[in-house]
Amino acid sequence: MKKVVAGCIDLMLEFASVTELDKYIATIESKKQAYTIVERKELPGDRVMIRIHRQYNKSPFPTTEGGEN
């Protein structure tokens, strides 16, 4: 039998503006999901790209890069 010890989704997202990014983060926080912004890049034209680790469903969120709690 398997058991999910910890899990997250690794996403790279591009936003048209910082305002759009702020709305995305507010949505995650309103759902009470854990997340970590791993990388953030400012792009030409006021765009922003982030790499984010976001909690997967109700699974415990990993506390280290290696996925251990």
Backbone hydrogen bonds in HBPLUS format (Angstrom, degrees):
<---DONOR---> <-ACCEPTOR-->    atom                        ^
c    i                          cat <-CA-CA->   ^        H-A-AA   ^      H-
h    n   atom  resd res      DA  || num        DHA   H-A  angle D-A-AA Bond
n    s   type  num  typ     dist DA aas  dist angle  dist       angle   num
A0007-GLY N   A0060-PRO O   2.92 MM  53  6.25 154.7  1.99 168.6 176.3     1
A0009-ILE N   A0054-ARG O   2.73 MM  45  5.14 161.2  1.76 151.3 156.7     2
A0054-ARG N   A0009-ILE O   2.88 MM  45  5.14 161.9  1.91 146.8 152.1     3
A0011-LEU N   A0052-ILE O   2.91 MM  41  5.31 172.8  1.91 161.3 162.6     4
A0052-ILE N   A0011-LEU O   2.82 MM  41  5.31 155.6  1.88 150.8 159.1     5
A0013-LEU N   A0050-ILE O   2.84 MM  37  5.43 154.1  1.91 155.1 163.3     6
A0050-ILE N   A0013-LEU O   2.83 MM  37  5.43 158.4  1.88 157.5 164.6     7
A0015-PHE N   A0048-VAL O   2.70 MM  33  5.21 168.5  1.71 162.9 167.0     8
A0048-VAL N   A0015-PHE O   2.98 MM  33  5.21 158.6  2.03 142.8 149.1     9
A0021-LEU N   A0017-SER O   3.24 MM   4  6.59 155.0  2.30 143.1 149.5    10
A0022-ASP N   A0018-VAL O   2.85 MM   4  6.13 160.0  1.89 153.0 158.4    11
A0023-LYS N   A0019-THR O   3.03 MM   4  6.31 151.1  2.12 146.2 153.2    12
A0024-TYR N   A0020-GLU O   3.08 MM   4  6.36 152.6  2.16 144.6 151.9    13
A0025-ILE N   A0021-LEU O   2.97 MM   4  6.30 162.6  2.00 158.8 162.5    14
A0026-ALA N   A0022-ASP O   2.95 MM   4  6.13 155.7  2.01 144.3 151.5    15
A0027-THR N   A0023-LYS O   3.01 MM   4  6.24 146.1  2.13 142.8 151.2    16
A0028-ILE N   A0024-TYR O   3.12 MM   4  6.50 156.2  2.18 149.1 154.9    17
A0029-GLU N   A0025-ILE O   2.95 MM   4  6.22 166.1  1.97 155.1 158.8    18
A0030-SER N   A0026-ALA O   2.88 MM   4  6.04 147.3  1.98 141.7 150.8    19
A0031-LYS N   A0027-THR O   3.20 MM   4  6.43 136.6  2.40 140.0 150.0    20
A0031-LYS N   A0028-ILE O   3.14 MM   3  5.28 133.7  2.37  98.7 111.0    21
A0033-GLN N   A0028-ILE O   3.27 MM   5  5.71 177.6  2.27 152.5 151.9    22
A0032-LYS N   A0029-GLU O   2.96 MM   3  4.85 154.8  2.03 101.1 108.5    23
A0055-GLN N   A0034-ALA O   2.90 MM  21  5.24 155.9  1.96 165.6 158.0    24
A0036-THR N   A0053-HIS O   2.86 MM  17  5.19 145.8  1.98 144.6 153.9    25
A0053-HIS N   A0036-THR O   2.87 MM  17  5.19 165.9  1.89 152.7 156.7    26
A0038-VAL N   A0051-ARG O   2.76 MM  13  5.42 138.7  1.92 145.5 158.3    27
A0039-GLU N   A0051-ARG O   3.32 MM  12  5.05 158.0  2.37 133.8 135.5    28
A0051-ARG N   A0039-GLU O   2.89 MM  12  5.05 152.4  1.97 139.8 141.9    29
A0041-LYS N   A0049-MET O   2.77 MM   8  5.17 161.5  1.80 158.6 163.5    30
A0049-MET N   A0041-LYS O   2.91 MM   8  5.17 166.0  1.93 152.1 156.8    31
A0043-LEU N   A0047-ARG O   2.83 MM   4  4.94 169.4  1.84 144.7 142.0    32
A0059-SER N   A0056-TYR O   2.90 MM   3  5.69 153.1  1.98 152.8 155.5    33
A0067-GLY N   A0064-THR O   3.07 MM   3  5.43 163.2  2.09 112.7 117.8    34
